[in-house]
Amino acid sequence: MVTVSKMDRSSIPEVSRLFAEFDGTEIPGLIGLHRRQLFIHQNIQVHLYDFVEKSDPAALEKVKSDPRMGRLSVDLQPYVAPYEPETWNSPADSAAACFYTWEGEEIDSPGPTGTTVTIARMDSDAIPDVQKIFRDFDATARLLGIRRRQLFAFKDLCIHIQDHDGLDDTNVARKTASEIWSGKVLQDLPRLAGQEPVADGWASRFYGWEAS
């Protein structure tokens, strides 16, 4: 799951602290959260949630009424705002929609993964064409180190997420993203020529938590 919000970089310490305190409780385990990552680019915050395949419905219901859930939302309000406040009615309005997923070959003993996030401007009517470009690329390219690719659409944004081997392959993931989006996508879709990645588009991770 991916959500998108607005946040100033000066708020990174406080937002990180609030999530660290929350993730230090038993709640993430109860809702089946395996990993949380927070990225920021300019004033855009991208929140990545990785859940286990199956969660306990009874635990989920119990957590909904836990006051700590509501407290976290209230405590974040001074630092994190809706992407478009005028159209926002509930947290569901911050959720991005996944429109493309690719996974590499299964690895018997996978090590730690790193994540690279790129943000670009994209009109929703371009989604079918962008899907095809990435599908064709992933069917023929040898993506050394890339384990999973996901594309999410939110408002006027395309969020490109790559999970790759370890943290050392960040440069490989960035090169791949640049080759596809800045090269292949814009070459094949001239109407997006004015929608290049936002000031290089690379989002930096400022908070990460993973279940032990």
N, C-alpha and C positions, 0 to 999 in steps of 0.2 A: 504494500500500500504506500502511496505517495501523497503528501499534502503540500500545498504551496501557500506561503504567507509573505507578508512584508516585515522586515526587521532591519534595524540599524546595526552596523558592525560594533558600535560601542556597547551594545547590549549582550554581546557574546559571553562575557563572564557570568552575568546574572542568569541568562537562559541556560548556560551549561550547568551552573550550580543547581538550579531548580530541577533539571532533568536528572542530574546525578543523585540528588536526594530521593527523587521519586523512583528511579530505577534501582536504588539500593533497598527498596522494600520488596515484599513478596508479590506485589501486584503484577509486574511484567510476567512473572511465571504463571500466575493464575489466568491471564488472558492469552497465554501462548506466544508471547512476544519473544523472539529469539535474538533479534538484533535491532538496534536503533542507531541511525546516523543522521546528523544534522549538517547540512551544507548551506553556504551562503555565497551569493554572487551579487555584487552591488547591494541593493536593498531587498533582494529576493531570497527568501529562505525556503529550502527544499528539505522536507522531512521524510526520510525513508524508514519504513517499518518492515521487517522480515518476521513473519509468523511461522510457527510450526504448522504442519499440515492439519492437525486435528486439535481443537481446543475443547475444554470441558464446558458444556453449556451451562451447567449449574454454577460453575465458578464465574463465568462471564456475567450471569445475572446478579450474583452476589457483589461483584466488583462495581457494577453500574451504580449501586447505591452507596458505595464506599465514599465517605466525605473527602478522602484524599484525592479522588479523581476530580471533583469539583474545585477543590482548593488549588490544584495545579493550574487549571484553566484560569482561575481568578488571578493567581500570582503571575501568570504569563502576560496578562492583558496590557500592562504598561510597556512591554517590550515587543510583543508580537501582535500584528494587526492583520485583518483580512486583506487579501490581494486587491479586491474591489469591494470596499466597505458598503457601497451603495447597493450592491446586489447580494450581499451576504446575509443569510438568515439563520444558518446553523453550521456546526463544524463540517457537516457533509458537503457544504458548498466550497470547502477548501480542498476536497479530494480530487486528484487528477485521475484520468481514465487511461488505463494501459491499452494501447492499440497494436503493440507488436512485442513479441518475446522470442528470443532465440537462445538455446542452450547448447553448449559444446558437449563433447563426448563425456560420458560419466567417468569419473576418476575414482579408483579403488581407495586410495588414501589421500584425499585432498588436504592440502595444508591451508594456512590462513589466506583469506582473500582480501584484496583491496578493492575499493570502489571509486570510479571516476564518473563525475556528473558534468554534463555539458547542457547549457541552456541556449535555445535558439528561438527566434520568432517564427511562427508558422500559423497560417490560416487553416481552420479545420477542414476546408474543402480539399486541402492538399494531402490529407491523411492517406487515402488509397494509393496515391502515387509514391508517397514516402515509404509506405509499407512495401510496395513492390521493389523499390530501389534497395532497401535493406535486405529483403528476402533474397533477391538476386545476388547481392554481395555476399551474404552469409552462406549461400549455397555453393559458392565457388572459391571464396578466399580461404587461405590457411591462416586462421587467427591464433597465432601462437600466444598462449597465456590468457586469452579471453575465454572465460567460462560461461558468462551469461550476458545477454544484451536485452534491455527493456526500453521501450519508448512510451512515454506518457504524454497525453495532451491535456493542457489546462489553459482555458481562456485563449490568449494569443501566444502561448508558449508551447514548445516541444522540449521535453526533458529526456535526455539521452543518458541512460545509466548502463555502465559496463562494470561487471565484476570480473576481476582478473587475479592471476596468481600473485599473492603477496603484495606488499607495498612497493616493491622495487620495479614492478611493471607498469607503474603509472604513466611513464613516458610512452610506452608501447600503446597503452589504451588511448592516450591523448592523440597520438599520431593516427591511430585507426579512426578515431572519431573525426579528426580533421579531414582525413582522406575521404571519408564517406560524406559528411555533411557539407564541408566547405568545397569539396570537389565534386563528387558524384551527384549529390542532391541538387546543388545550385546549377550544375551543368545541365542536368536533365529537366529541371523545372525553372525555366527562365523567370517565371512570374514571382519566384521567391528571391530573385537576385538582390532585392532591397531588404531582405529579411535575414541578413547574415547573423551569426551568433553574436550575442550581446557583448561587445567589447571583449572578444576572444571567447566568451561564453564559459570559461572554466569556473566551476564553483569549488570553493575550498571547504573541506570538512573541518568543522570546529568542535564537534562532539560525537563520540561513539561509545556505545555500550553493547556488550554481547553476553548472553547467558553462559555461565560456566558449565 
